[in-house]
Amino acid sequence: MTHHTPHGRHTAAWVSVTILLVIAVGGTLVVPIYARSTPALVDFPFFYWYQLLWVPVVAILSGIAYLLIRPVDTAASGAGASAAPGTRSDEAGGAP
C-alpha cells in the first residue's frame, strides 16, 4: 500500500529546504561581505571569524533541511515499537 502526501505540503517542504541550503551556501560565497580584516575579534580578522561562524550555522540549517524532507514511517512507529531491536513484531514473543 502506498502513502500519498498532499502535493502542497511536499512542495512547500522542498521550497523550504532549497531556501535553507541557498542561505547556507550563499553566506559563504558572497565574498564582498567578508573580504575585510576589521572588525577583529580577539586578534582574529573578520574574514576568519565570519567563516568559522558559518560552520555551526550551516550544520543547523542542514539538520533542519534534513528533518523537513526525511520520510516519516508511521506504521513502523506504532506496532513494532514494543518488539526488541532487530526482531520483527511477530517473532518477539512466539515460539520458533
N, CA, C and O atoms as a printed pandas DataFrame, in Angstrom:
     atom_number atom_name residue_name chain_id  residue_number  x_coord  y_coord  z_coord
0              1         N          MET        A               1    0.851   -1.165    0.000
1              2        CA          MET        A               1    0.000    0.000    0.000
2              3         C          MET        A               1    0.899    1.231    0.000
3              4         O          MET        A               1    1.892    1.289    0.725
4              5         N          THR        A               2    0.551    2.175   -0.792
5              6        CA          THR        A               2    1.350    3.399   -0.865
6              7         C          THR        A               2    0.691    4.499   -0.070
7              8         O          THR        A               2   -0.527    4.523    0.108
8              9         N          HIS        A               3    1.506    5.393    0.396
9             10        CA          HIS        A               3    1.021    6.530    1.180
10            11         C          HIS        A               3    1.258    7.796    0.364
11            12         O          HIS        A               3    2.392    8.116    0.008
12            13         N          HIS        A               4    0.189    8.502    0.077
13            14        CA          HIS        A               4    0.298    9.716   -0.709
14            15         C          HIS        A               4    0.213   10.925    0.202
15            16         O          HIS        A               4   -0.703   11.030    1.018
16            17         N          THR        A               5    1.161   11.835    0.068
17            18        CA          THR        A               5    1.134   13.070    0.839
18            19         C          THR        A               5    0.490   14.157   -0.002
19            20         O          THR        A               5    0.575   14.119   -1.230
20            21         N          PRO        A               6   -0.147   15.118    0.631
21            22        CA          PRO        A               6   -0.716   16.228   -0.129
22            23         C          PRO        A               6    0.381   16.936   -0.917
23            24         O          PRO        A               6    1.471   17.184   -0.403
24            25         N          HIS        A               7    0.075   17.259   -2.175
25            26        CA          HIS        A               7    1.076   17.846   -3.058
26            27         C          HIS        A               7    1.578   19.185   -2.541
27            28         O          HIS        A               7    2.761   19.490   -2.696
28            29         N          GLY        A               8    0.727   19.986   -1.936
29            30        CA          GLY        A               8    1.132   21.303   -1.439
30            31         C          GLY        A               8    2.159   21.220   -0.326
31            32         O          GLY        A               8    3.114   21.996   -0.309
32            33         N          ARG        A               9    1.979   20.295    0.602
33            34        CA          ARG        A               9    2.921   20.156    1.715
34            35         C          ARG        A               9    4.272   19.672    1.222
35            36         O          ARG        A               9    5.312   20.135    1.690
36            37         N          HIS        A              10    4.260   18.754    0.290
37            38        CA          HIS        A              10    5.515   18.223   -0.243
38            39         C          HIS        A              10    6.300   19.322   -0.962
39            40         O          HIS        A              10    7.510   19.451   -0.778
40            41         N          THR        A              11    5.617   20.094   -1.764
41            42        CA          THR        A              11    6.265   21.186   -2.484
42            43         C          THR        A              11    6.775   22.246   -1.518
43            44         O          THR        A              11    7.876   22.767   -1.692
44            45         N          ALA        A              12    5.988   22.564   -0.512
45            46        CA          ALA        A              12    6.399   23.572    0.463
46            47         C          ALA        A              12    7.643   23.126    1.228
47            48         O          ALA        A              12    8.506   23.943    1.546
48            49         N          ALA        A              13    7.733   21.839    1.521
49            50        CA          ALA        A              13    8.911   21.324    2.229
50            51         C          ALA        A              13   10.156   21.470    1.362
51            52         O          ALA        A              13   11.206   21.883    1.853
52            53         N          TRP        A              14   10.051   21.135    0.082
53            54        CA          TRP        A              14   11.210   21.242   -0.803
54            55         C          TRP        A              14   11.601   22.692   -1.048
55            56         O          TRP        A              14   12.787   22.997   -1.174
56            57         N          VAL        A              15   10.626   23.589   -1.117
57            58        CA          VAL        A              15   10.936   25.016   -1.267
58            59         C          VAL        A              15   11.668   25.508   -0.025
59            60         O          VAL        A              15   12.636   26.261   -0.132
60            61         N          SER        A              16   11.210   25.086    1.156
61            62        CA          SER        A              16   11.868   25.478    2.405
62            63         C          SER        A              16   13.296   24.949    2.469
63            64         O          SER        A              16   14.209   25.665    2.879
64            65         N          VAL        A              17   13.486   23.702    2.068
65            66        CA          VAL        A              17   14.818   23.102    2.062
66            67         C          VAL        A              17   15.733   23.857    1.109
67            68         O          VAL        A              17   16.892   24.122    1.432
68            69         N          THR        A              18   15.215   24.200   -0.059
69            70        CA          THR        A              18   16.014   24.944   -1.030
70            71         C          THR        A              18   16.438   26.294   -0.477
71            72         O          THR        A              18   17.590   26.697   -0.642
72            73         N          ILE        A              19   15.528   26.993    0.174
73            74        CA          ILE        A              19   15.855   28.302    0.750
74            75         C          ILE        A              19   16.908   28.163    1.842
75            76         O          ILE        A              19   17.854   28.949    1.895
76            77         N          LEU        A              20   16.751   27.171    2.712
77            78        CA          LEU        A              20   17.725   26.962    3.790
78            79         C          LEU        A              20   19.122   26.669    3.239
79            80         O          LEU        A              20   20.115   27.198    3.739
80            81         N          LEU        A              21   19.193   25.834    2.220
81            82        CA          LEU        A              21   20.503   25.469    1.671
82            83         C          LEU        A              21   21.115   26.599    0.851
83            84         O          LEU        A              21   22.338   26.729    0.808
84            85         N          VAL        A              22   20.296   27.414    0.204
85            86        CA          VAL        A              22   20.821   28.577   -0.518
86            87         C          VAL        A              22   21.402   29.581    0.474
87            88         O          VAL        A              22   22.443   30.182    0.210
88            89         N          ILE        A              23   20.740   29.762    1.601
89            90        CA          ILE        A              23   21.278   30.643    2.648
90            91         C          ILE        A              23   22.618   30.100    3.148
91            92         O          ILE        A              23   23.581   30.849    3.312
92            93         N          ALA        A              24   22.665   28.790    3.386
93            94        CA          ALA        A              24   23.890   28.181    3.910
94            95         C          ALA        A              24   25.060   28.338    2.946
95            96         O          ALA        A              24   26.174   28.653    3.365
96            97         N          VAL        A              25   24.814   28.122    1.671
97            98        CA          VAL        A              25   25.893   28.226    0.690
98            99         C          VAL        A              25   26.178   29.688    0.351
99           100         O          VAL        A              25   27.337   30.090    0.239
100          101         N          GLY        A              26   25.132   30.472    0.190
101          102        CA          GLY        A              26   25.290   31.869   -0.208
102          103         C          GLY        A              26   26.015   32.722    0.811
103          104         O          GLY        A              26   26.725   33.656    0.439
104          105         N          GLY        A              27   25.851   32.423    2.075
105          106        CA          GLY        A              27   26.511   33.215    3.107
106          107         C          GLY        A              27   28.020   33.155    3.053
107          108         O          GLY        A              27   28.699   34.080    3.499
108          109         N          THR        A              28   28.541   32.090    2.519
109          110        CA          THR        A              28   29.990   31.965    2.422
110          111         C          THR        A              28   30.523   32.258    1.025
111          112         O          THR        A              28   31.730   32.419    0.846
112          113         N          LEU        A              29   29.642   32.328    0.039
113          114        CA          LEU        A              29   30.096   32.567   -1.320
114          115         C          LEU        A              29   30.078   34.042   -1.734
115          116         O          LEU        A              29   30.713   34.410   -2.722
116          117         N          VAL        A              30   29.374   34.870   -1.005
117          118        CA          VAL        A              30   29.316   36.293   -1.340
118          119         C          VAL        A              30   30.525   36.963   -0.679
119          120         O          VAL        A              30   30.447   37.440    0.453
120          121         N          VAL        A              31   31.617   36.987   -1.395
121          122        CA          VAL        A              31   32.904   37.428   -0.855
122          123         C          VAL        A              31   32.921   38.892   -0.407
123          124         O          VAL        A              31   33.557   39.178    0.608
124          125         N          PRO        A              32   32.272   39.832   -1.085
125          126        CA          PRO        A              32   32.340   41.220   -0.618
126          127         C          PRO        A              32   31.818   41.437    0.809
127          128         O          PRO        A              32   32.145   42.444    1.437
128          129         N          ILE        A              33   31.024   40.519    1.316
129          130        CA          ILE        A              33   30.534   40.643    2.688
130          131         C          ILE        A              33   31.687   40.525    3.686
131          132         O          ILE        A              33   31.733   41.266    4.668
132          133         N          TYR        A              34   32.602   39.614    3.445
133          134        CA          TYR        A              34   33.635   39.323    4.450
134          135         C          TYR        A              34   35.065   39.565    3.967
135          136         O          TYR        A              34   36.008   39.139    4.634
136          137         N          ALA        A              35   35.253   40.226    2.845
137          138        CA          ALA        A              35   36.603   40.471    2.329
138          139         C          ALA        A              35   37.207   41.715    2.972
139          140         O          ALA        A              35   37.500   42.697    2.290
140          141         N          ARG        A              36   37.387   41.663    4.266
141          142        CA          ARG        A              36   37.996   42.768    5.020
142          143         C          ARG        A              36   38.588   42.209    6.308
143          144         O          ARG        A              36   38.294   41.079    6.696
144          145         N          SER        A              37   39.395   42.980    6.945
145          146        CA          SER        A              37   40.052   42.485    8.162
146          147         C          SER        A              37   39.441   43.060    9.435
147          148         O          SER        A              37   39.689   42.535   10.521
148          149         N          THR        A              38   38.663   44.105    9.329
149          150        CA          THR        A              38   38.040   44.683   10.521
150          151         C          THR        A              38   36.550   44.402   10.497
151          152         O          THR        A              38   35.988   44.331    9.404
152          153         N          PRO        A              39   35.897   44.244   11.578
153          154        CA          PRO        A              39   36.377   44.317   12.951
154          155         C          PRO        A              39   37.063   43.017   13.376
155          156         O          PRO        A              39   36.672   41.923   12.967
156          157         N          ALA        A              40   38.062   43.163   14.179
157          158        CA          ALA        A              40   38.784   42.000   14.695
158          159         C          ALA        A              40   38.126   41.520   15.983
159          160         O          ALA        A              40   37.613   42.316   16.770
160          161         N          LEU        A              41   38.150   40.228   16.178
161          162        CA          LEU        A              41   37.591   39.625   17.387
162          163         C          LEU        A              41   38.682   38.780   18.014
163          164         O          LEU        A              41   39.047   37.740   17.467
164          165         N          VAL        A              42   39.211   39.209   19.152
165          166        CA          VAL        A              42   40.308   38.545   19.857
166          167         C          VAL        A              42   41.472   38.312   18.881
167          168         O          VAL        A              42   41.961   37.191   18.748
168          169         N          ASP        A              43   41.896   39.346   18.223
169          170        CA          ASP        A              43   43.014   39.345   17.283
170          171         C          ASP        A              43   42.795   38.483   16.030
171          172         O          ASP        A              43   43.740   38.244   15.277
172          173         N          PHE        A              44   41.561   38.016   15.799
173          174        CA          PHE        A              44   41.225   37.313   14.559
174          175         C          PHE        A              44   40.574   38.313   13.615
175          176         O          PHE        A              44   39.615   38.986   13.994
176          177         N          PRO        A              45   41.077   38.418   12.399
177          178        CA          PRO        A              45   40.430   39.299   11.427
178          179         C          PRO        A              45   39.001   38.833   11.125
179          180         O          PRO        A              45   38.664   37.664   11.307
180          181         N          PHE        A              46   38.186   39.758   10.669
181          182        CA          PHE        A              46   36.778   39.471   10.376
182          183         C          PHE        A              46   36.623   38.287    9.438
183          184         O          PHE        A              46   35.720   37.469    9.610
184          185         N          PHE        A              47   37.499   38.190    8.448
185          186        CA          PHE        A              47   37.414   37.100    7.482
186          187         C          PHE        A              47   37.373   35.736    8.169
187          188         O          PHE        A              47   36.543   34.897    7.820
188          189         N          TYR        A              48   38.246   35.507    9.127
189          190        CA          TYR        A              48   38.344   34.198    9.767
190          191         C          TYR        A              48   37.160   33.892   10.664
191          192         O          TYR        A              48   36.585   32.806   10.586
192          193         N          TRP        A              49   36.786   34.850   11.525
193          194        CA          TRP        A              49   35.702   34.503   12.437
194          195         C          TRP        A              49   34.363   34.488   11.733
195          196         O          TRP        A              49   33.447   33.818   12.209
196          197         N          TYR        A              50   34.200   35.194   10.620
197          198        CA          TYR        A              50   32.977   35.107    9.826
198          199         C          TYR        A              50   32.839   33.705    9.224
199          200         O          TYR        A              50   31.765   33.104    9.264
200          201         N          GLN        A              51   33.940   33.196    8.669
201          202        CA          GLN        A              51   33.908   31.856    8.089
202          203         C          GLN        A              51   33.676   30.788    9.163
203          204         O          GLN        A              51   32.913   29.847    8.948
204          205         N          LEU        A              52   34.321   30.933   10.299
205          206        CA          LEU        A              52   34.135   29.955   11.378
206          207         C          LEU        A              52   32.737   30.022   11.975
207          208         O          LEU        A              52   32.228   29.015   12.465
208          209         N          LEU        A              53   32.123   31.168   11.942
209          210        CA          LEU        A              53   30.753   31.317   12.431
210          211         C          LEU        A              53   29.781   30.528   11.561
211          212         O          LEU        A              53   28.767   30.034   12.055
212          213         N          TRP        A              54   30.079   30.410   10.286
213          214        CA          TRP        A              54   29.187   29.702    9.373
214          215         C          TRP        A              54   29.226   28.189    9.559
215          216         O          TRP        A              54   28.300   27.513    9.111
216          217         N          VAL        A              55   30.227   27.637   10.182
217          218        CA          VAL        A              55   30.300   26.181   10.349
218          219         C          VAL        A              55   29.110   25.654   11.161
219          220         O          VAL        A              55   28.415   24.761   10.677
220          221         N          PRO        A              56   28.841   26.162   12.371
221          222        CA          PRO        A              56   27.659   25.663   13.086
222          223         C          PRO        A              56   26.345   26.117   12.455
223          224         O          PRO        A              56   25.341   25.411   12.543
224          225         N          VAL        A              57   26.345   27.291   11.819
225          226        CA          VAL        A              57   25.118   27.766   11.176
226          227         C          VAL        A              57   24.725   26.827   10.039
227          228         O          VAL        A              57   23.555   26.468    9.910
228          229         N          VAL        A              58   25.687   26.429    9.218
229          230        CA          VAL        A              58   25.406   25.510    8.113
230          231         C          VAL        A              58   24.988   24.148    8.652
231          232         O          VAL        A              58   24.110   23.505    8.075
232          233         N          ALA        A              59   25.588   23.699    9.732
233          234        CA          ALA        A              59   25.201   22.420   10.330
234          235         C          ALA        A              59   23.750   22.462   10.807
235          236         O          ALA        A              59   23.000   21.508   10.598
236          237         N          ILE        A              60   23.360   23.545   11.437
237          238        CA          ILE        A              60   21.986   23.682   11.923
238          239         C          ILE        A              60   21.002   23.766   10.759
239          240         O          ILE        A              60   19.961   23.109   10.775
240          241         N          LEU        A              61   21.329   24.572    9.753
241          242        CA          LEU        A              61   20.444   24.699    8.596
242          243         C          LEU        A              61   20.324   23.377    7.831
243          244         O          LEU        A              61   19.243   23.039    7.349
244          245         N          SER        A              62   21.407   22.640    7.719
245          246        CA          SER        A              62   21.362   21.340    7.049
246          247         C          SER        A              62   20.540   20.333    7.852
247          248         O          SER        A              62   19.804   19.529    7.279
248          249         N          GLY        A              63   20.665   20.378    9.157
249          250        CA          GLY        A              63   19.863   19.493   10.011
250          251         C          GLY        A              63   18.382   19.779    9.898
251          252         O          GLY        A              63   17.572   18.854    9.835
252          253         N          ILE        A              64   18.021   21.050    9.872
253          254        CA          ILE        A              64   16.616   21.424    9.707
254          255         C          ILE        A              64   16.111   20.968    8.340
255          256         O          ILE        A              64   14.998   20.455    8.227
256          257         N          ALA        A              65   16.927   21.152    7.307
257          258        CA          ALA        A              65   16.540   20.716    5.962
258          259         C          ALA        A              65   16.317   19.212    5.927
259          260         O          ALA        A              65   15.366   18.740    5.305
260          261         N          TYR        A              66   17.176   18.464    6.581
261          262        CA          TYR        A              66   17.017   17.010    6.631
262          263         C          TYR        A              66   15.723   16.623    7.338
263          264         O          TYR        A              66   14.997   15.744    6.874
264          265         N          LEU        A              67   15.438   17.275    8.454
265          266        CA          LEU        A              67   14.222   16.955    9.199
266          267         C          LEU        A              67   12.960   17.282    8.396
267          268         O          LEU        A              67   11.933   16.626    8.566
268          269         N          LEU        A              68   13.030   18.274    7.536
269          270        CA          LEU        A              68   11.868   18.643    6.733
270          271         C          LEU        A              68   11.552   17.617    5.646
271          272         O          LEU        A              68   10.387   17.446    5.287
272          273         N          ILE        A              69   12.563   16.935    5.119
273          274        CA          ILE        A              69   12.303   16.037    3.991
274          275         C          ILE        A              69   12.478   14.563    4.308
275          276         O          ILE        A              69   12.262   13.720    3.437
276          277         N          ARG        A              70   12.859   14.234    5.520
277          278        CA          ARG        A              70   13.046   12.810    5.819
278          279         C          ARG        A              70   11.700   12.096    5.771
279          280         O          ARG        A              70   10.673   12.679    6.117
280          281         N          PRO        A              71   11.705   10.844    5.345
281          282        CA          PRO        A              71   10.445   10.099    5.294
282          283         C          PRO        A              71   10.001    9.727    6.700
283          284         O          PRO        A              71   10.812    9.336    7.539
284          285         N          VAL        A              72    8.721    9.852    6.943
285          286        CA          VAL        A              72    8.158    9.510    8.242
286          287         C          VAL        A              72    7.380    8.226    8.070
287          288         O          VAL        A              72    6.400    8.181    7.326
288          289         N          ASP        A              73    7.812    7.180    8.754
289          290        CA          ASP        A              73    7.163    5.881    8.671
290          291         C          ASP        A              73    6.253    5.721    9.874
291          292         O          ASP        A              73    6.708    5.305   10.939
292          293         N          THR        A              74    4.969    6.046    9.724
293          294        CA          THR        A              74    4.034    5.984   10.851
294          295         C          THR        A              74    3.651    4.555   11.188
295          296         O          THR        A              74    3.336    4.275   12.345
296          297         N          ALA        A              75    3.663    3.640   10.231
297          298        CA          ALA        A              75    3.286    2.249   10.502
298          299         C          ALA        A              75    4.315    1.571   11.395
299          300         O          ALA        A              75    3.945    0.794   12.275
300          301         N          ALA        A              76    5.594    1.846   11.187
301          302        CA          ALA        A              76    6.637    1.203   11.981
302          303         C          ALA        A              76    6.699    1.748   13.398
303          304         O          ALA        A              76    7.136    1.045   14.308
304          305         N          SER        A              77    6.274    2.976   13.601
305          306        CA          SER        A              77    6.369    3.556   14.934
306          307         C          SER        A              77    5.273    3.055   15.864
307          308         O          SER        A              77    5.394    3.212   17.079
308          309         N          GLY        A              78    4.222    2.464   15.343
309          310        CA          GLY        A              78    3.112    2.024   16.174
310          311         C          GLY        A              78    3.253    0.602   16.658
311          312         O          GLY        A              78    3.512    0.385   17.842
312          313         N          ALA        A              79    3.090   -0.386   15.775
313          314        CA          ALA        A              79    3.012   -1.794   16.165
314          315         C          ALA        A              79    4.356   -2.376   16.572
315          316         O          ALA        A              79    4.425   -3.133   17.540
316          317         N          GLY        A              80    5.408   -2.050   15.871
317          318        CA          GLY        A              80    6.701   -2.661   16.134
318          319         C          GLY        A              80    7.496   -1.988   17.229
319          320         O          GLY        A              80    8.634   -2.389   17.477
320          321         N          ALA        A              81    6.964   -1.002   17.884
321          322        CA          ALA        A              81    7.713   -0.261   18.889
322          323         C          ALA        A              81    8.002   -1.097   20.130
323          324         O          ALA        A              81    9.002   -0.863   20.808
324          325         N          SER        A              82    7.133   -2.076   20.443
325          326        CA          SER        A              82    7.334   -2.855   21.658
326          327         C          SER        A              82    8.265   -4.042   21.445
327          328         O          SER        A              82    8.719   -4.646   22.416
328          329         N          ALA        A              83    8.553   -4.383   20.207
329          330        CA          ALA        A              83    9.438   -5.517   19.930
330          331         C          ALA        A              83   10.884   -5.137   20.201
331          332         O          ALA        A              83   11.255   -3.964   20.173
332          333         N          ALA        A              84   11.679   -6.146   20.462
333          334        CA          ALA        A              84   13.102   -5.914   20.702
334          335         C          ALA        A              84   13.767   -5.455   19.417
335          336         O          ALA        A              84   13.328   -5.827   18.328
336          337         N          PRO        A              85   14.817   -4.652   19.524
337          338        CA          PRO        A              85   15.508   -4.194   18.314
338          339         C          PRO        A              85   16.064   -5.374   17.525
339          340         O          PRO        A              85   16.635   -6.299   18.102
340          341         N          GLY        A              86   15.898   -5.339   16.217
341          342        CA          GLY        A              86   16.419   -6.378   15.362
342          343         C          GLY        A              86   15.483   -7.554   15.174
343          344         O          GLY        A              86   15.835   -8.512   14.485
344          345         N          THR        A              87   14.279   -7.509   15.779
345          346        CA          THR        A              87   13.312   -8.586   15.598
346          347         C          THR        A              87   12.039   -8.023   15.006
347          348         O          THR        A              87   11.716   -6.847   15.168
348          349         N          ARG        A              88   11.321   -8.901   14.310
349          350        CA          ARG        A              88   10.027   -8.476   13.796
350          351         C          ARG        A              88    9.004   -8.629   14.890
351          352         O          ARG        A              88    9.216   -9.398   15.828
352          353         N          SER        A              89    7.893   -7.912   14.795
353          354        CA          SER        A              89    6.887   -7.933   15.870
354          355         C          SER        A              89    6.244   -9.301   16.027
355          356         O          SER        A              89    5.821   -9.643   17.131
356          357         N          ASP        A              90    6.150  -10.125   14.930
357          358        CA          ASP        A              90    5.557  -11.448   15.068
358          359         C          ASP        A              90    6.536  -12.470   15.670
359          360         O          ASP        A              90    6.117  -13.560   16.060
360          361         N          GLU        A              91    7.815  -12.137   15.749
361          362        CA          GLU        A              91    8.808  -13.035   16.338
362          363         C          GLU        A              91    9.144  -12.666   17.782
363          364         O          GLU        A              91    9.893  -13.385   18.442
364          365         N          ALA        A              92    8.606  -11.568   18.273
365          366        CA          ALA        A              92    9.025  -11.059   19.580
366          367         C          ALA        A              92    8.683  -12.029   20.705
367          368         O          ALA        A              92    9.499  -12.240   21.601
368          369         N          GLY        A              93    7.515  -12.612   20.675
369          370        CA          GLY        A              93    7.151  -13.477   21.789
370          371         C          GLY        A              93    6.765  -14.874   21.370
371          372         O          GLY        A              93    6.322  -15.658   22.210
372          373         N          GLY        A              94    6.914  -15.217   20.117
373          374        CA          GLY        A              94    6.449  -16.511   19.612
374          375         C          GLY        A              94    7.489  -17.594   19.742
375          376         O          GLY        A              94    8.667  -17.330   19.983
376          377         N          ALA        A              95    7.030  -18.828   19.576
377          378        CA          ALA        A              95    7.938  -19.981   19.608
378          379         C          ALA        A              95    8.610  -20.133   18.253
379          380         O          ALA        A              95    8.086  -19.655   17.247
380          381         N          PRO        A              96    9.762  -20.792   18.211
381          382        CA          PRO        A              96   10.482  -20.951   16.951
382          383         C          PRO        A              96    9.786  -21.808   15.942
383          384         O          PRO        A              96   10.303  -22.010   14.843
